[in-house]
Amino acid sequence: MFAPIRVAPEPSASASPQADPMCNALPELAPAISGRRRLFTGILLTAIAACLGCGLWILTHRLAPQITAPISTESAYVASFPEKSIAVLPFENLSTNDQNGFADAVQDDILTALAKISDLRVISRLSANSYPPGRPRDLREIAQSLGAGHILQGNIKRSDDKVQVSVQLTDARRAAKLWSMTWERKIDALSDGQNKLVEKIAAQLHANITPEEKATLEQRATTDLIAYGLYVRGKTLVTSVANSQINEKLMQAVEVLNQAIARDPDFYLAWCQLAAAHDYIYFYGFDHTPARLALAQKALDTVIRLRPEAGETHLAKANFFYRCYLDYDQARVELARTERALPNNSAAFELTGYIDRRQGFWPESARSLQRALKLDPRNGPLLQEIGASYQEFRQFGAMAAALDRALEITPGDPDTRVSRAFVELEWRADTRPLHEAIAEILSKNPEAVDVLADRWLYVSLCERDPVAIARAIAAIPAAGISTDLNFPRSYCEALAARTRGDSAAAHAAFLAARAEEEKLAREQPDYGPVFTVLGLIDAGLGRKQEAIREGRRGVELLPIAKNSIDGGELMKYLGVIYAWCGEKDLAIQQIAATLRIPSTLSYGNLKLHPAWDPLRGDPRFEKIVADLAPKNYASEARSSGAALGRR
């Protein structure tokens, strides 16, 4: 358990179980295995990684400039914003109570309708929502930050069964108020006024609405504004899964979206988000079972029944094919249809970037993520994902610059702060920034401990601090932690005991972890990450043959040819399994193989983490670590900042 930064909302996913034939050729470790066979196995692993990874690795120095090019520059302020561009800021609620989220519902409904007009460029809701109501708004500054020429602001006021909506459209490039509009409707007829508003905005911005788009705009999401408010809450939870507490957020999303659907069984958009929530739960491995897959399929079937050709339906299909089956080809077919129907949907470009990345098409991934960023320029989680791409290439200067930009957007976000501090540990084996960041965050906000538990444990293990390790263990939720793999809490306890030299406590905790993981392996027999964790546990228990067999099984189920990111993680952990089993030759060869492909294996991890203690002192291992040490920190940091266009 050692890489608190994960490529997410991009979690682990099992391959549609078709093992790599080259991996199938790997011999299992027999009790009397010969040194020659061990050597052959290691050479074969290295060769596989070299062949599959070398082509990716040479792209390292071309990745940085493509991902986060600057959104705008001062010298071309007005020209940089297309006239047909708009951001819809969060609406202010003037009612005495808005527990049902009416203001959010009205804003989302207007933004969703505008985004379907292909002749407009509409900024995504997540970025627009970084400017909440009730605070001073410098519209020129907001426009520059979002890359939008026009800003729509508004407020709502509810009285009994009626809602009054007031909006104002401003040309933010010139600080010119264009017009304002107010309408009042009964709650179940509110969309009538909103449709007129959308048409008026399009006319003001000289945007053409095609007959097909006009027909789509006339489709009403729901007449139940309370259901719409629940839907927005659920959607917000689903779209924030890149941060910590992912499983809890997804389970809450399922609950809230089911409430919305209970009020309106034909609420199409709510079904789309419910399908996405189930997809994520399955994809992350929180519940990678046939039962969860069936729930995802059922939700998707309803989406298709309600609107078979809608853009959101194609996006839901793409999510399902990718996250539940890693069927990249079919997902791409649906994404192409999504982009035509929903030209302003950043999620389609984002998902394309993630698929590119899983298949090892890194420059293509960079371009797709950049397209998503143009529509969603203040998306902190997306910038973290971009940083994670750099991490895979061990381009830590560029990773730091991406996270610095994310911190400019959300300076107080604890997850982003510790992610940025984590860079220094992985890059330069410097634990101090992460240690200090966690201490400062917890001193100001003790409730943030749930968000920080995994990083806290990681840095404490690297520092060999028994007191800090114990405190971090106490903060880990009962369900365990999700880093690069899903680890039960008992495994974390075993690793802590192993680090402090308490073999009896480690053995007991490993046994408890094995009972949990063995159950998962029975329920999810085709899910590679489960077998890798089981292999680590058996290695900790001294069950050598079982551990190596399980570790190899994980790699066979999820090879890098199928999933370049998660496959690389399983290769890394196979090296740990070899090390714990006393197979130093195989461990060192596995490390070398993993370093030849994009992966999270790093200088800081190898130098400091106790997982690699069995190899310390071996000249071959020490040379690998020394060769990874940063050679010119200052120049790399400068060049990475320049590549990101930071001002």
Buried (B, 14 or more C-beta within 10 A) or exposed (E): BBBBBBBBBBBBBBBEEEBBEBBEEBEEBEEEBEEEEBEEBBEBBBEBBBEBBEEBBEBBEEBBBBBBEEBBEEEEEEEBBBBBBBBBBBBBBBBEEBEBBBBBBBBBBBBBBBBBBBBBBBBBBBBBBBBEBEEEBEBBEBBBBBBBBBBBBBBBBBEEEEBBBBBBBBBBBEEEEBEEBEBEBEBEEBBEBBBEBBBBBBEBBEBEBEEEBBEBBEEBBBBBBBBBBBBBBBBBBBBBBBBBBBBBBBBBBBEBBBBBBEBBEEBBBBBBBBBBBBBBBBBBBBBBBEEBBEBBBBBBEBBBEBBEEBBBBBBBBBBBBBBBBBBBEBBBBBBEBBBEBBBBBBBBBBBBBBBBBBBBBBBBBBBBBBBBBBBBBBBBBBBBBBBBBBBBBBBBBBBBBBBBBBBBBBEEBBBBBBBBBBBBBBBBBBBEBBBEBBEEBBEEEEEBBEBBBBBBBBBBBBBEBBEBBEBBBEBBBEEBBBBBBBBBBBBBBBBBBBBBEBEEBBBBBBBBBBEBBBEBBEBBEBBBBBBBBBBBBBBBBEBBBBBBBBBBBBBBBBBBBBBBBBBBBBBBBBBBBBBBBEBBBBBBBBBBBBBBBBBBBBBBBBBBBBBBEBBEEBEBBBEBBEEBEBEEEEEBBEBBBEBBBBE
